[in-house]
Amino acid sequence: MPTIKLSTEDFKTKIFDYTKSSEWSYAGELPAIIDFYADWCQPCKIVAPILEELSDEFEGKINIYKVNTEVEQELSAVFGIRSIPSILFIPKDGQPMMQPGALPKDVFVKVINEELLSDKQEA
């Protein structure tokens, strides 16, 4: 399953409507990763195929979204995105975790297994 492009409006319905509440409450059914990127960003281009692979490997266990910071400037401002890529890890329960910078695949897998799927068997 390919990564899913996310608009600000999609974010408000699928992830969290920050215009209605300041208290984080995740609306999704599965844990998620959101990649804040830009088309011109070289490190973002390195992360993109890794996220595509992970989207296939963890299909049905997590959702992986992409937010184009050039297009979705309001959403980028809400999260205070200052460097890209910035990766938001969202567990089903609990607070999201933001990680700026490009991460290697093994780090993504570790975070997915330890933080997002910790109550499930490793993939």
Backbone as XML, in Angstrom:
<?xml version="1.0"?>
<chain id="A" units="angstrom">
  <residue number="1" name="MET">
    <atom name="N" x="0.854" y="-1.184" z="0.000"/>
    <atom name="CA" x="0.000" y="0.000" z="0.000"/>
    <atom name="C" x="0.893" y="1.239" z="0.000"/>
  </residue>
  <residue number="2" name="PRO">
    <atom name="N" x="0.700" y="2.141" z="-0.939"/>
    <atom name="CA" x="1.560" y="3.323" z="-0.984"/>
    <atom name="C" x="1.267" y="4.281" z="0.172"/>
  </residue>
  <residue number="3" name="THR">
    <atom name="N" x="2.230" y="5.173" z="0.421"/>
    <atom name="CA" x="1.998" y="6.194" z="1.435"/>
    <atom name="C" x="0.843" y="7.080" z="0.966"/>
  </residue>
  <residue number="4" name="ILE">
    <atom name="N" x="0.192" y="7.743" z="1.914"/>
    <atom name="CA" x="-1.020" y="8.507" z="1.633"/>
    <atom name="C" x="-0.732" y="9.995" z="1.796"/>
  </residue>
  <residue number="5" name="LYS">
    <atom name="N" x="-1.003" y="10.768" z="0.731"/>
    <atom name="CA" x="-0.842" y="12.227" z="0.835"/>
    <atom name="C" x="-1.954" y="12.766" z="1.710"/>
  </residue>
  <residue number="6" name="LEU">
    <atom name="N" x="-1.578" y="13.702" z="2.577"/>
    <atom name="CA" x="-2.513" y="14.207" z="3.576"/>
    <atom name="C" x="-2.614" y="15.724" z="3.453"/>
  </residue>
  <residue number="7" name="SER">
    <atom name="N" x="-3.834" y="16.218" z="3.243"/>
    <atom name="CA" x="-4.075" y="17.660" z="3.245"/>
    <atom name="C" x="-4.407" y="18.095" z="4.674"/>
  </residue>
  <residue number="8" name="THR">
    <atom name="N" x="-4.454" y="19.388" z="4.884"/>
    <atom name="CA" x="-4.816" y="19.907" z="6.205"/>
    <atom name="C" x="-6.208" y="19.420" z="6.596"/>
  </residue>
  <residue number="9" name="GLU">
    <atom name="N" x="-7.138" y="19.442" z="5.663"/>
    <atom name="CA" x="-8.507" y="18.996" z="5.971"/>
    <atom name="C" x="-8.542" y="17.497" z="6.276"/>
  </residue>
  <residue number="10" name="ASP">
    <atom name="N" x="-7.792" y="16.707" z="5.507"/>
    <atom name="CA" x="-7.699" y="15.270" z="5.791"/>
    <atom name="C" x="-7.128" y="15.042" z="7.188"/>
  </residue>
  <residue number="11" name="PHE">
    <atom name="N" x="-6.106" y="15.823" z="7.525"/>
    <atom name="CA" x="-5.470" y="15.695" z="8.836"/>
    <atom name="C" x="-6.506" y="15.901" z="9.942"/>
  </residue>
  <residue number="12" name="LYS">
    <atom name="N" x="-7.333" y="16.925" z="9.774"/>
    <atom name="CA" x="-8.328" y="17.239" z="10.805"/>
    <atom name="C" x="-9.340" y="16.107" z="10.982"/>
  </residue>
  <residue number="13" name="THR">
    <atom name="N" x="-9.670" y="15.381" z="9.916"/>
    <atom name="CA" x="-10.642" y="14.295" z="10.049"/>
    <atom name="C" x="-9.989" y="12.961" z="10.402"/>
  </residue>
  <residue number="14" name="LYS">
    <atom name="N" x="-8.829" y="12.665" z="9.822"/>
    <atom name="CA" x="-8.212" y="11.346" z="10.016"/>
    <atom name="C" x="-7.264" y="11.269" z="11.212"/>
  </residue>
  <residue number="15" name="ILE">
    <atom name="N" x="-6.677" y="12.412" z="11.596"/>
    <atom name="CA" x="-5.645" y="12.391" z="12.629"/>
    <atom name="C" x="-6.104" y="13.124" z="13.888"/>
  </residue>
  <residue number="16" name="PHE">
    <atom name="N" x="-6.252" y="14.447" z="13.789"/>
    <atom name="CA" x="-6.602" y="15.258" z="14.956"/>
    <atom name="C" x="-7.074" y="16.623" z="14.493"/>
  </residue>
  <residue number="17" name="ASP">
    <atom name="N" x="-8.228" y="17.066" z="14.998"/>
    <atom name="CA" x="-8.736" y="18.394" z="14.641"/>
    <atom name="C" x="-8.278" y="19.402" z="15.683"/>
  </residue>
  <residue number="18" name="TYR">
    <atom name="N" x="-7.156" y="20.026" z="15.396"/>
    <atom name="CA" x="-6.555" y="21.001" z="16.313"/>
    <atom name="C" x="-7.356" y="22.294" z="16.405"/>
  </residue>
  <residue number="19" name="THR">
    <atom name="N" x="-8.349" y="22.493" z="15.522"/>
    <atom name="CA" x="-9.177" y="23.695" z="15.606"/>
    <atom name="C" x="-10.294" y="23.526" z="16.640"/>
  </residue>
  <residue number="20" name="LYS">
    <atom name="N" x="-10.575" y="22.286" z="17.045"/>
    <atom name="CA" x="-11.645" y="22.024" z="18.007"/>
    <atom name="C" x="-11.133" y="21.701" z="19.403"/>
  </residue>
  <residue number="21" name="SER">
    <atom name="N" x="-9.855" y="21.299" z="19.503"/>
    <atom name="CA" x="-9.307" y="20.918" z="20.803"/>
    <atom name="C" x="-7.800" y="21.129" z="20.823"/>
  </residue>
  <residue number="22" name="SER">
    <atom name="N" x="-7.276" y="21.548" z="21.959"/>
    <atom name="CA" x="-5.829" y="21.661" z="22.098"/>
    <atom name="C" x="-5.256" y="20.414" z="22.774"/>
  </residue>
  <residue number="23" name="GLU">
    <atom name="N" x="-6.134" y="19.580" z="23.302"/>
    <atom name="CA" x="-5.727" y="18.336" z="23.957"/>
    <atom name="C" x="-5.653" y="17.227" z="22.909"/>
  </residue>
  <residue number="24" name="TRP">
    <atom name="N" x="-4.457" y="16.654" z="22.716"/>
    <atom name="CA" x="-4.261" y="15.650" z="21.671"/>
    <atom name="C" x="-5.217" y="14.472" z="21.838"/>
  </residue>
  <residue number="25" name="SER">
    <atom name="N" x="-5.896" y="14.135" z="20.761"/>
    <atom name="CA" x="-6.768" y="12.969" z="20.737"/>
    <atom name="C" x="-6.734" y="12.407" z="19.321"/>
  </residue>
  <residue number="26" name="TYR">
    <atom name="N" x="-6.034" y="11.311" z="19.156"/>
    <atom name="CA" x="-5.839" y="10.710" z="17.840"/>
    <atom name="C" x="-7.129" y="10.078" z="17.341"/>
  </residue>
  <residue number="27" name="ALA">
    <atom name="N" x="-7.518" y="10.410" z="16.117"/>
    <atom name="CA" x="-8.771" y="9.923" z="15.543"/>
    <atom name="C" x="-8.602" y="8.633" z="14.746"/>
  </residue>
  <residue number="28" name="GLY">
    <atom name="N" x="-7.365" y="8.223" z="14.493"/>
    <atom name="CA" x="-7.124" y="7.069" z="13.637"/>
    <atom name="C" x="-7.348" y="5.734" z="14.325"/>
  </residue>
  <residue number="29" name="GLU">
    <atom name="N" x="-7.512" y="4.699" z="13.517"/>
    <atom name="CA" x="-7.709" y="3.330" z="14.008"/>
    <atom name="C" x="-6.382" y="2.607" z="14.188"/>
  </residue>
  <residue number="30" name="LEU">
    <atom name="N" x="-5.380" y="2.978" z="13.400"/>
    <atom name="CA" x="-4.059" y="2.344" z="13.447"/>
    <atom name="C" x="-3.003" y="3.390" z="13.814"/>
  </residue>
  <residue number="31" name="PRO">
    <atom name="N" x="-1.906" y="2.972" z="14.431"/>
    <atom name="CA" x="-0.807" y="3.916" z="14.642"/>
    <atom name="C" x="-0.385" y="4.499" z="13.293"/>
  </residue>
  <residue number="32" name="ALA">
    <atom name="N" x="0.285" y="5.647" z="13.321"/>
    <atom name="CA" x="0.621" y="6.315" z="12.066"/>
    <atom name="C" x="1.994" y="6.974" z="12.119"/>
  </residue>
  <residue number="33" name="ILE">
    <atom name="N" x="2.525" y="7.186" z="10.940"/>
    <atom name="CA" x="3.725" y="7.995" z="10.749"/>
    <atom name="C" x="3.346" y="9.068" z="9.747"/>
  </residue>
  <residue number="34" name="ILE">
    <atom name="N" x="3.731" y="10.306" z="10.031"/>
    <atom name="CA" x="3.508" y="11.390" z="9.086"/>
    <atom name="C" x="4.863" y="11.986" z="8.722"/>
  </residue>
  <residue number="35" name="ASP">
    <atom name="N" x="5.150" y="11.996" z="7.432"/>
    <atom name="CA" x="6.385" y="12.558" z="6.882"/>
    <atom name="C" x="6.087" y="13.968" z="6.383"/>
  </residue>
  <residue number="36" name="PHE">
    <atom name="N" x="6.638" y="14.977" z="7.066"/>
    <atom name="CA" x="6.540" y="16.358" z="6.605"/>
    <atom name="C" x="7.724" y="16.582" z="5.668"/>
  </residue>
  <residue number="37" name="TYR">
    <atom name="N" x="7.445" y="16.854" z="4.392"/>
    <atom name="CA" x="8.495" y="16.901" z="3.374"/>
    <atom name="C" x="8.256" y="18.059" z="2.404"/>
  </residue>
  <residue number="38" name="ALA">
    <atom name="N" x="9.216" y="18.255" z="1.497"/>
    <atom name="CA" x="9.059" y="19.151" z="0.356"/>
    <atom name="C" x="9.690" y="18.467" z="-0.854"/>
  </residue>
  <residue number="39" name="ASP">
    <atom name="N" x="9.145" y="18.749" z="-2.029"/>
    <atom name="CA" x="9.625" y="18.098" z="-3.254"/>
    <atom name="C" x="11.092" y="18.410" z="-3.563"/>
  </residue>
  <residue number="40" name="TRP">
    <atom name="N" x="11.565" y="19.578" z="-3.181"/>
    <atom name="CA" x="12.940" y="19.984" z="-3.498"/>
    <atom name="C" x="13.981" y="19.459" z="-2.504"/>
  </residue>
  <residue number="41" name="CYS">
    <atom name="N" x="13.536" y="18.867" z="-1.409"/>
    <atom name="CA" x="14.414" y="18.470" z="-0.300"/>
    <atom name="C" x="15.117" y="17.140" z="-0.592"/>
  </residue>
  <residue number="42" name="GLN">
    <atom name="N" x="16.460" y="17.166" z="-0.676"/>
    <atom name="CA" x="17.227" y="15.945" z="-0.957"/>
    <atom name="C" x="17.066" y="14.880" z="0.131"/>
  </residue>
  <residue number="43" name="PRO">
    <atom name="N" x="17.218" y="15.212" z="1.430"/>
    <atom name="CA" x="17.007" y="14.181" z="2.451"/>
    <atom name="C" x="15.592" y="13.581" z="2.407"/>
  </residue>
  <residue number="44" name="CYS">
    <atom name="N" x="14.607" y="14.394" z="2.029"/>
    <atom name="CA" x="13.229" y="13.896" z="1.902"/>
    <atom name="C" x="13.149" y="12.837" z="0.805"/>
  </residue>
  <residue number="45" name="LYS">
    <atom name="N" x="13.910" y="13.049" z="-0.273"/>
    <atom name="CA" x="13.921" y="12.102" z="-1.386"/>
    <atom name="C" x="14.573" y="10.779" z="-0.984"/>
  </residue>
  <residue number="46" name="ILE">
    <atom name="N" x="15.450" y="10.825" z="0.005"/>
    <atom name="CA" x="16.085" y="9.608" z="0.519"/>
    <atom name="C" x="15.102" y="8.830" z="1.404"/>
  </residue>
  <residue number="47" name="VAL">
    <atom name="N" x="14.324" y="9.563" z="2.195"/>
    <atom name="CA" x="13.365" y="8.945" z="3.124"/>
    <atom name="C" x="12.145" y="8.373" z="2.389"/>
  </residue>
  <residue number="48" name="ALA">
    <atom name="N" x="11.730" y="9.007" z="1.312"/>
    <atom name="CA" x="10.490" y="8.616" z="0.623"/>
    <atom name="C" x="10.441" y="7.134" z="0.239"/>
  </residue>
  <residue number="49" name="PRO">
    <atom name="N" x="11.463" y="6.569" z="-0.425"/>
    <atom name="CA" x="11.360" y="5.140" z="-0.770"/>
    <atom name="C" x="11.381" y="4.224" z="0.461"/>
  </residue>
  <residue number="50" name="ILE">
    <atom name="N" x="12.044" y="4.653" z="1.527"/>
    <atom name="CA" x="12.052" y="3.873" z="2.770"/>
    <atom name="C" x="10.628" y="3.787" z="3.320"/>
  </residue>
  <residue number="51" name="LEU">
    <atom name="N" x="9.934" y="4.921" z="3.318"/>
    <atom name="CA" x="8.559" y="4.935" z="3.821"/>
    <atom name="C" x="7.626" y="4.117" z="2.927"/>
  </residue>
  <residue number="52" name="GLU">
    <atom name="N" x="7.895" y="4.116" z="1.618"/>
    <atom name="CA" x="7.087" y="3.295" z="0.709"/>
    <atom name="C" x="7.271" y="1.813" z="1.048"/>
  </residue>
  <residue number="53" name="GLU">
    <atom name="N" x="8.525" y="1.396" z="1.285"/>
    <atom name="CA" x="8.800" y="0.002" z="1.665"/>
    <atom name="C" x="8.091" y="-0.343" z="2.975"/>
  </residue>
  <residue number="54" name="LEU">
    <atom name="N" x="8.213" y="0.548" z="3.960"/>
    <atom name="CA" x="7.594" y="0.295" z="5.264"/>
    <atom name="C" x="6.081" y="0.249" z="5.160"/>
  </residue>
  <residue number="55" name="SER">
    <atom name="N" x="5.527" y="1.043" z="4.262"/>
    <atom name="CA" x="4.083" y="1.046" z="4.054"/>
    <atom name="C" x="3.614" y="-0.335" z="3.595"/>
  </residue>
  <residue number="56" name="ASP">
    <atom name="N" x="4.429" y="-0.991" z="2.741"/>
    <atom name="CA" x="4.107" y="-2.356" z="2.297"/>
    <atom name="C" x="4.348" y="-3.365" z="3.418"/>
  </residue>
  <residue number="57" name="GLU">
    <atom name="N" x="5.496" y="-3.250" z="4.087"/>
    <atom name="CA" x="5.870" y="-4.220" z="5.122"/>
    <atom name="C" x="4.922" y="-4.212" z="6.316"/>
  </residue>
  <residue number="58" name="PHE">
    <atom name="N" x="4.394" y="-3.046" z="6.657"/>
    <atom name="CA" x="3.521" y="-2.924" z="7.827"/>
    <atom name="C" x="2.065" y="-2.650" z="7.443"/>
  </residue>
  <residue number="59" name="GLU">
    <atom name="N" x="1.703" y="-3.029" z="6.219"/>
    <atom name="CA" x="0.331" y="-2.814" z="5.746"/>
    <atom name="C" x="-0.666" y="-3.472" z="6.699"/>
  </residue>
  <residue number="60" name="GLY">
    <atom name="N" x="-1.704" y="-2.723" z="7.049"/>
    <atom name="CA" x="-2.714" y="-3.225" z="7.969"/>
    <atom name="C" x="-2.352" y="-3.058" z="9.434"/>
  </residue>
  <residue number="61" name="LYS">
    <atom name="N" x="-1.106" y="-2.631" z="9.704"/>
    <atom name="CA" x="-0.656" y="-2.432" z="11.086"/>
    <atom name="C" x="-0.451" y="-0.958" z="11.417"/>
  </residue>
  <residue number="62" name="ILE">
    <atom name="N" x="0.042" y="-0.203" z="10.438"/>
    <atom name="CA" x="0.208" y="1.236" z="10.612"/>
    <atom name="C" x="-0.166" y="1.934" z="9.308"/>
  </residue>
  <residue number="63" name="ASN">
    <atom name="N" x="-0.473" y="3.227" z="9.404"/>
    <atom name="CA" x="-0.695" y="4.061" z="8.226"/>
    <atom name="C" x="0.477" y="5.019" z="8.108"/>
  </residue>
  <residue number="64" name="ILE">
    <atom name="N" x="0.940" y="5.228" z="6.889"/>
    <atom name="CA" x="2.025" y="6.174" z="6.653"/>
    <atom name="C" x="1.517" y="7.264" z="5.718"/>
  </residue>
  <residue number="65" name="TYR">
    <atom name="N" x="1.595" y="8.497" z="6.211"/>
    <atom name="CA" x="1.103" y="9.661" z="5.493"/>
    <atom name="C" x="2.258" y="10.581" z="5.121"/>
  </residue>
  <residue number="66" name="LYS">
    <atom name="N" x="2.015" y="11.429" z="4.114"/>
    <atom name="CA" x="2.986" y="12.438" z="3.698"/>
    <atom name="C" x="2.273" y="13.786" z="3.663"/>
  </residue>
  <residue number="67" name="VAL">
    <atom name="N" x="2.939" y="14.815" z="4.203"/>
    <atom name="CA" x="2.406" y="16.173" z="4.167"/>
    <atom name="C" x="3.430" y="17.049" z="3.463"/>
  </residue>
  <residue number="68" name="ASN">
    <atom name="N" x="3.035" y="17.625" z="2.337"/>
    <atom name="CA" x="3.906" y="18.531" z="1.602"/>
    <atom name="C" x="3.880" y="19.891" z="2.306"/>
  </residue>
  <residue number="69" name="THR">
    <atom name="N" x="5.002" y="20.260" z="2.923"/>
    <atom name="CA" x="5.050" y="21.486" z="3.721"/>
    <atom name="C" x="4.874" y="22.749" z="2.877"/>
  </residue>
  <residue number="70" name="GLU">
    <atom name="N" x="5.177" y="22.665" z="1.584"/>
    <atom name="CA" x="4.998" y="23.821" z="0.697"/>
    <atom name="C" x="3.512" y="24.074" z="0.432"/>
  </residue>
  <residue number="71" name="VAL">
    <atom name="N" x="2.739" y="23.002" z="0.374"/>
    <atom name="CA" x="1.311" y="23.097" z="0.075"/>
    <atom name="C" x="0.501" y="23.295" z="1.353"/>
  </residue>
  <residue number="72" name="GLU">
    <atom name="N" x="0.821" y="22.534" z="2.378"/>
    <atom name="CA" x="0.055" y="22.546" z="3.634"/>
    <atom name="C" x="0.782" y="23.394" z="4.690"/>
  </residue>
  <residue number="73" name="GLN">
    <atom name="N" x="0.882" y="24.697" z="4.399"/>
    <atom name="CA" x="1.645" y="25.582" z="5.277"/>
    <atom name="C" x="0.994" y="25.767" z="6.645"/>
  </residue>
  <residue number="74" name="GLU">
    <atom name="N" x="-0.331" y="25.778" z="6.705"/>
    <atom name="CA" x="-1.021" y="25.906" z="7.992"/>
    <atom name="C" x="-0.672" y="24.736" z="8.897"/>
  </residue>
  <residue number="75" name="LEU">
    <atom name="N" x="-0.758" y="23.528" z="8.358"/>
    <atom name="CA" x="-0.464" y="22.321" z="9.132"/>
    <atom name="C" x="0.999" y="22.307" z="9.573"/>
  </residue>
  <residue number="76" name="SER">
    <atom name="N" x="1.885" y="22.709" z="8.699"/>
    <atom name="CA" x="3.306" y="22.789" z="9.042"/>
    <atom name="C" x="3.532" y="23.778" z="10.176"/>
  </residue>
  <residue number="77" name="ALA">
    <atom name="N" x="2.821" y="24.898" z="10.142"/>
    <atom name="CA" x="2.957" y="25.912" z="11.198"/>
    <atom name="C" x="2.420" y="25.397" z="12.531"/>
  </residue>
  <residue number="78" name="VAL">
    <atom name="N" x="1.311" y="24.657" z="12.500"/>
    <atom name="CA" x="0.727" y="24.113" z="13.723"/>
    <atom name="C" x="1.743" y="23.220" z="14.442"/>
  </residue>
  <residue number="79" name="PHE">
    <atom name="N" x="2.505" y="22.446" z="13.679"/>
    <atom name="CA" x="3.494" y="21.543" z="14.262"/>
    <atom name="C" x="4.882" y="22.184" z="14.389"/>
  </residue>
  <residue number="80" name="GLY">
    <atom name="N" x="4.991" y="23.452" z="14.006"/>
    <atom name="CA" x="6.262" y="24.145" z="14.146"/>
    <atom name="C" x="7.380" y="23.512" z="13.337"/>
  </residue>
  <residue number="81" name="ILE">
    <atom name="N" x="7.066" y="23.043" z="12.147"/>
    <atom name="CA" x="8.073" y="22.397" z="11.298"/>
    <atom name="C" x="9.104" y="23.442" z="10.876"/>
  </residue>
  <residue number="82" name="ARG">
    <atom name="N" x="10.355" y="23.234" z="11.277"/>
    <atom name="CA" x="11.442" y="24.147" z="10.942"/>
    <atom name="C" x="12.484" y="23.486" z="10.045"/>
  </residue>
  <residue number="83" name="SER">
    <atom name="N" x="12.532" y="22.159" z="10.072"/>
    <atom name="CA" x="13.452" y="21.443" z="9.189"/>
    <atom name="C" x="12.721" y="20.242" z="8.601"/>
  </residue>
  <residue number="84" name="ILE">
    <atom name="N" x="13.124" y="19.890" z="7.395"/>
    <atom name="CA" x="12.500" y="18.750" z="6.742"/>
    <atom name="C" x="13.591" y="17.812" z="6.270"/>
  </residue>
  <residue number="85" name="PRO">
    <atom name="N" x="13.315" y="16.534" z="6.245"/>
    <atom name="CA" x="12.049" y="15.969" z="6.684"/>
    <atom name="C" x="11.904" y="16.029" z="8.204"/>
  </residue>
  <residue number="86" name="SER">
    <atom name="N" x="10.681" y="16.104" z="8.653"/>
    <atom name="CA" x="10.338" y="15.912" z="10.061"/>
    <atom name="C" x="9.318" y="14.789" z="10.094"/>
  </residue>
  <residue number="87" name="ILE">
    <atom name="N" x="9.541" y="13.846" z="10.977"/>
    <atom name="CA" x="8.703" y="12.654" z="11.033"/>
    <atom name="C" x="7.915" y="12.653" z="12.334"/>
  </residue>
  <residue number="88" name="LEU">
    <atom name="N" x="6.599" y="12.543" z="12.225"/>
    <atom name="CA" x="5.729" y="12.480" z="13.390"/>
    <atom name="C" x="5.271" y="11.035" z="13.565"/>
  </residue>
  <residue number="89" name="PHE">
    <atom name="N" x="5.643" y="10.443" z="14.696"/>
    <atom name="CA" x="5.226" y="9.084" z="15.039"/>
    <atom name="C" x="4.021" y="9.182" z="15.955"/>
  </residue>
  <residue number="90" name="ILE">
    <atom name="N" x="2.916" y="8.528" z="15.576"/>
    <atom name="CA" x="1.674" y="8.635" z="16.342"/>
    <atom name="C" x="1.239" y="7.248" z="16.818"/>
  </residue>
  <residue number="91" name="PRO">
    <atom name="N" x="1.397" y="6.973" z="18.121"/>
    <atom name="CA" x="0.891" y="5.698" z="18.636"/>
    <atom name="C" x="-0.638" y="5.747" z="18.717"/>
  </residue>
  <residue number="92" name="LYS">
    <atom name="N" x="-1.260" y="4.587" z="18.790"/>
    <atom name="CA" x="-2.733" y="4.542" z="18.899"/>
    <atom name="C" x="-3.198" y="5.283" z="20.149"/>
  </residue>
  <residue number="93" name="ASP">
    <atom name="N" x="-2.495" y="5.046" z="21.262"/>
    <atom name="CA" x="-2.786" y="5.750" z="22.506"/>
    <atom name="C" x="-1.515" y="6.469" z="22.925"/>
  </residue>
  <residue number="94" name="GLY">
    <atom name="N" x="-1.678" y="7.609" z="23.547"/>
    <atom name="CA" x="-0.498" y="8.345" z="24.002"/>
    <atom name="C" x="-0.165" y="9.514" z="23.096"/>
  </residue>
  <residue number="95" name="GLN">
    <atom name="N" x="0.906" y="10.169" z="23.423"/>
    <atom name="CA" x="1.301" y="11.390" z="22.730"/>
    <atom name="C" x="2.160" y="11.099" z="21.503"/>
  </residue>
  <residue number="96" name="PRO">
    <atom name="N" x="1.998" y="11.924" z="20.456"/>
    <atom name="CA" x="2.840" y="11.760" z="19.274"/>
    <atom name="C" x="4.272" y="12.209" z="19.568"/>
  </residue>
  <residue number="97" name="MET">
    <atom name="N" x="5.212" y="11.712" z="18.767"/>
    <atom name="CA" x="6.627" y="12.040" z="18.938"/>
    <atom name="C" x="7.163" y="12.575" z="17.614"/>
  </residue>
  <residue number="98" name="MET">
    <atom name="N" x="7.758" y="13.777" z="17.642"/>
    <atom name="CA" x="8.317" y="14.375" z="16.434"/>
    <atom name="C" x="9.813" y="14.121" z="16.398"/>
  </residue>
  <residue number="99" name="GLN">
    <atom name="N" x="10.310" y="13.711" z="15.226"/>
    <atom name="CA" x="11.738" y="13.483" z="15.035"/>
    <atom name="C" x="12.172" y="14.222" z="13.770"/>
  </residue>
  <residue number="100" name="PRO">
    <atom name="N" x="12.962" y="15.292" z="13.926"/>
    <atom name="CA" x="13.448" y="15.976" z="12.723"/>
    <atom name="C" x="14.596" y="15.201" z="12.078"/>
  </residue>
  <residue number="101" name="GLY">
    <atom name="N" x="14.702" y="15.312" z="10.760"/>
    <atom name="CA" x="15.821" y="14.715" z="10.040"/>
    <atom name="C" x="15.491" y="13.395" z="9.392"/>
  </residue>
  <residue number="102" name="ALA">
    <atom name="N" x="16.336" y="13.032" z="8.425"/>
    <atom name="CA" x="16.181" y="11.767" z="7.705"/>
    <atom name="C" x="16.660" y="10.623" z="8.599"/>
  </residue>
  <residue number="103" name="LEU">
    <atom name="N" x="15.891" y="9.571" z="8.667"/>
    <atom name="CA" x="16.232" y="8.409" z="9.481"/>
    <atom name="C" x="16.486" y="7.212" z="8.577"/>
  </residue>
  <residue number="104" name="PRO">
    <atom name="N" x="17.429" y="6.346" z="8.951"/>
    <atom name="CA" x="17.622" y="5.115" z="8.183"/>
    <atom name="C" x="16.486" y="4.131" z="8.462"/>
  </residue>
  <residue number="105" name="LYS">
    <atom name="N" x="16.322" y="3.163" z="7.581"/>
    <atom name="CA" x="15.214" y="2.213" z="7.688"/>
    <atom name="C" x="15.223" y="1.477" z="9.021"/>
  </residue>
  <residue number="106" name="ASP">
    <atom name="N" x="16.405" y="1.052" z="9.497"/>
    <atom name="CA" x="16.443" y="0.277" z="10.745"/>
    <atom name="C" x="15.926" y="1.083" z="11.928"/>
  </residue>
  <residue number="107" name="VAL">
    <atom name="N" x="16.123" y="2.397" z="11.916"/>
    <atom name="CA" x="15.608" y="3.242" z="13.002"/>
    <atom name="C" x="14.085" y="3.326" z="12.906"/>
  </residue>
  <residue number="108" name="PHE">
    <atom name="N" x="13.559" y="3.488" z="11.691"/>
    <atom name="CA" x="12.104" y="3.480" z="11.518"/>
    <atom name="C" x="11.509" y="2.172" z="12.052"/>
  </residue>
  <residue number="109" name="VAL">
    <atom name="N" x="12.107" y="1.046" z="11.670"/>
    <atom name="CA" x="11.596" y="-0.260" z="12.093"/>
    <atom name="C" x="11.633" y="-0.380" z="13.614"/>
  </residue>
  <residue number="110" name="LYS">
    <atom name="N" x="12.712" y="0.082" z="14.221"/>
    <atom name="CA" x="12.845" y="0.018" z="15.684"/>
    <atom name="C" x="11.741" y="0.844" z="16.358"/>
  </residue>
  <residue number="111" name="VAL">
    <atom name="N" x="11.537" y="2.063" z="15.891"/>
    <atom name="CA" x="10.505" y="2.924" z="16.484"/>
    <atom name="C" x="9.113" y="2.326" z="16.251"/>
  </residue>
  <residue number="112" name="ILE">
    <atom name="N" x="8.869" y="1.805" z="15.053"/>
    <atom name="CA" x="7.570" y="1.196" z="14.770"/>
    <atom name="C" x="7.306" y="0.045" z="15.745"/>
  </residue>
  <residue number="113" name="ASN">
    <atom name="N" x="8.287" y="-0.842" z="15.888"/>
    <atom name="CA" x="8.092" y="-2.013" z="16.755"/>
    <atom name="C" x="8.042" y="-1.657" z="18.234"/>
  </residue>
  <residue number="114" name="GLU">
    <atom name="N" x="8.887" y="-0.731" z="18.676"/>
    <atom name="CA" x="8.978" y="-0.428" z="20.105"/>
    <atom name="C" x="7.983" y="0.621" z="20.582"/>
  </residue>
  <residue number="115" name="GLU">
    <atom name="N" x="7.625" y="1.554" z="19.712"/>
    <atom name="CA" x="6.746" y="2.654" z="20.140"/>
    <atom name="C" x="5.325" y="2.558" z="19.581"/>
  </residue>
  <residue number="116" name="LEU">
    <atom name="N" x="5.192" y="2.104" z="18.342"/>
    <atom name="CA" x="3.873" y="2.098" z="17.716"/>
    <atom name="C" x="3.158" y="0.757" z="17.829"/>
  </residue>
  <residue number="117" name="LEU">
    <atom name="N" x="3.924" y="-0.342" z="17.816"/>
    <atom name="CA" x="3.304" y="-1.671" z="17.852"/>
    <atom name="C" x="3.753" y="-2.464" z="19.085"/>
  </residue>
  <residue number="118" name="SER">
    <atom name="N" x="4.098" y="-1.790" z="20.145"/>
    <atom name="CA" x="4.708" y="-2.460" z="21.299"/>
    <atom name="C" x="3.820" y="-3.512" z="21.950"/>
  </residue>
  <residue number="119" name="ASP">
    <atom name="N" x="2.506" y="-3.416" z="21.776"/>
    <atom name="CA" x="1.632" y="-4.420" z="22.370"/>
    <atom name="C" x="1.333" y="-5.556" z="21.394"/>
  </residue>
  <residue number="120" name="LYS">
    <atom name="N" x="1.996" y="-5.537" z="20.230"/>
    <atom name="CA" x="1.782" y="-6.569" z="19.211"/>
    <atom name="C" x="3.100" y="-7.266" z="18.931"/>
  </residue>
  <residue number="121" name="GLN">
    <atom name="N" x="3.038" y="-8.373" z="18.224"/>
    <atom name="CA" x="4.255" y="-9.083" z="17.844"/>
    <atom name="C" x="5.012" y="-8.272" z="16.796"/>
  </residue>
  <residue number="122" name="GLU">
    <atom name="N" x="6.322" y="-8.458" z="16.802"/>
    <atom name="CA" x="7.132" y="-7.778" z="15.789"/>
    <atom name="C" x="6.802" y="-8.334" z="14.414"/>
  </residue>
  <residue number="123" name="ALA">
    <atom name="N" x="6.925" y="-7.449" z="13.441"/>
    <atom name="CA" x="6.623" y="-7.860" z="12.064"/>
    <atom name="C" x="7.778" y="-8.644" z="11.478"/>
  </residue>
</chain>
